[in-house]
Amino acid sequence: MMTVVSVAYWRWNSRVTEKNVSFRSEVFTLAQQPELKEEDIPVLHQLNEEYSRVARLVERVLVSIDTTGVTSVPQPSEDGDFMIEKRLTVHGLGSGVIVTEEGHIITAYHVIQNKHALCVTLSNGKSVSVRLVGVDPELDIAVLQVENPMTFTPLPFGNSDEIAPGMIVLACGNPYGLGTTVSRGIISARERKLVDSGINLIRRMPVSSRGIREAPHQHPRGNHRHQ
């Protein structure tokens, strides 16, 4: 199949401006068939399908958390003789996961730390009000609960005793309110301790990117756990 498109071109080694950019039609042929068919790579094809299935399963319990808080920023006085504090309103976004039928949400403590207003957006786009139930700053965990009278269908927690280094996990979240985002990694270690703490943690590699670190980590069977 021949394809005709209009493309922009410009003189070599010249700066691109509206004056020196012109358009012309290009004719080219695209490949029509992949080099490998699904039956050639059945295991990889099935693995892709299962990854997608798990991601769709967890998407319904993911939430986006909008936060508002106030912070103090030091700045010099008008005469420059001393520093004063200016209070500024700050906004943030984070991810969370619904873990109970009553609408309890687990997120990271740093998402809601020093924030006085919280609003949660569900996977269906509906915004709901929440209240803060409790926090554990050392583990960077916070628990919220949806105040609207609703019933949810959460996913079950996994059993950390059943995992081992090398197992595949998916991190699913809603970073910066952009929608569901999925990254893949493995369990790299168990029973990792925080400095000066006796708490055992699970380590995942690679490390999740910003905005998804507070998201749940999914076992391929569909249950979830937090780091």
N, C-alpha and C positions, 0 to 999 in steps of 0.2 A: 504494500500500500504506500503510495506516494503522499507526502505531506508538504503543504506549502504554507509558510508563515512569513510574516514581515519581521525583520530583525534590524536592530540599530547597529551602525558601524561608524567608526571615526578614523581619521587619519592617524597613522602610526606615530607614536611619540608626541602626540599633541594632546593638550588638555581638553577634556570632554566638556563642551558647552552646548547651549542650544543652537549656536550658530554653526558648529562644525559636525553636528550629528545628523546623519541622513538615514533613511530607511529604504530597504530593498527586499524583494522576495527571495527566499531561499527554498530550494527543493531538496528534500532528503528522504531517506527510507529508514524507518525504524524496524528493529527486530520484532517479529510477530509471535515467536514461540520461545519459551524459556529453554535453557540448555538442559535443565533437569525437570522432570515431571514429579508429581506427588508420589507416584508409585516407585520412583527411583530412590526417594528418601523417606520411606514410611515412618521411621522412628522420629526424625526431625519434624515431619509434618504433624504427627500426632502430638509431639511435645509443644509445638506452637499452638495447636488447638487447645490443649489443656491449660497452658499459660493464660490464654485469652478467656477461657471458661472461669478460671479462678478469679481473674481480674473483674469480670462481670459480676461474679457472685459477691465480692466484697464491696463493690461500688455502692450498693444500696445502704450500707451502714457507715459510709464515710461522710464527714461533715466538714464544712469550712467555717472557721471561727474568726469573726471580725472583732477587734478589740480597740478600745479607746482609753488612753491614760494621760497623765500629766507628768512631765519631767522638768527638772531644773537644770538650766544651762548657764554656767558662769560666763560673764562677759564684763569687760571694763566699764567703769562709770564714765559719764560724759567728760569729766576732766581727766580721766585716766589714772587717778590717784589710787583707786582701789577696785576690787572686783565685786560685782553684784550678781545675784541670781535672777535669771529670767525664766518664768514658768511657761512652758510650751505644751500644747496638746499634741500627742503622738498617736498615730493609728498603726495597727498591725494586723497581720493575717496569719493563720495557722491551720493545721489539720487536726482532726479528731476522729474517734471511732465510737459508735454506739455499741454498748456491751450488755445492756439489759433491756427487757421488755418495757420497763418503766422509763427508759430514755436516759440512762446514765451514760455519760460520755467520758472517755479517757483521752487526755491530751497531755502535752508537755507543760510543766510548770512555767518555763520561761515564756510560753505563749501568753499566759494570763497574768504574769507577775507585774504588780503595780498598775494593773488596769482596773478602772472603775466601771466600765461598761462593756458588756459582752453580748454579741449577737451571733447566733448559729444559723447557717444555711444548710438545709438538708439536701440530699442527692436529687430530690425532685424539684429543687429550686425554692422551696418554701422557707421563709425565715421564721425562727422561733426564739423566744426569750429563754434564758437559762439562768440557773443559780449555781453558785460555787458550793460544792459539797465538802471538799477537803483537798489538801495538797501535801506532797512530800518533796520539799526542795532538794533533799539529798539525792533522791532518785529521779528528780526532774519530772514528776508526775502530778497531774491535777485531775480531779474528778468534777464534772459538771452534771447537771440534770435538767432536762427539758421541762419547763414549767407548764407548757400547754398540755391539756389532757389528750394524750395520744398513746397508742400501743405500737411498739416496734418489734421487729423480728431480727434479733441479733445473731451473730455467729458465735459458736462456742469457743471458749478458751482452749488452747492447746496445753499439753502436759510437757513441761520443760524436761522432765526426766526421760522422755522418749526421743529427744533430739540428740544429734551427734555431729561433730565437726564434719563438714563436707556436704551436709544436707542443703538442698535448695530452698530459698525463701524469696518471697516477693514483698517488696515494700510498696504499699498502695497509699496514696494521699491526695490531698487537694491543695497543692502549694500556691500561695498568693491568689487563691480564688480562681485559678485558671482552669479548673476542672480536674478530673481524675488523672493521676499520673502514676505510672508503675515503673519500678526499677527492680532488677533481679540481682541476687547475690547468693552467698552461701553462709552457713554457720561456720565461722572460722575458729571459735573457741567457746568453751563453757567455763563457768565458775571463775570468771575474771572479777577481781575485787577492785573497788574504788580505793583510792589512796586513803589510808587511815580509817577504813571502813571494813566491816566484816560481811558486807552484802555481796552475794554472788550475782554476777551479771552474765548475759549471753552476748558475745561479740559477733557482729555481722560484717562481712566484707563483700564488696566495697562499701565504704561509709556512705550513708544517704546524703543527698544534696540538701541545701537549705530549703525549708518550707515543707519537707517531707520527712524530716527526722523524727517528728512526733507521731508519724503515721504507724498503723499496725503492720506487723510482719506476718505474712501469710505462709502457712505450710501448704503444699500442693493439695492436701485433703480439704482445705477450706477453713480450717480453724486458725485462730490468730494468737499472737503473743507480742508483747512489747519488749524492747531491748532492756 
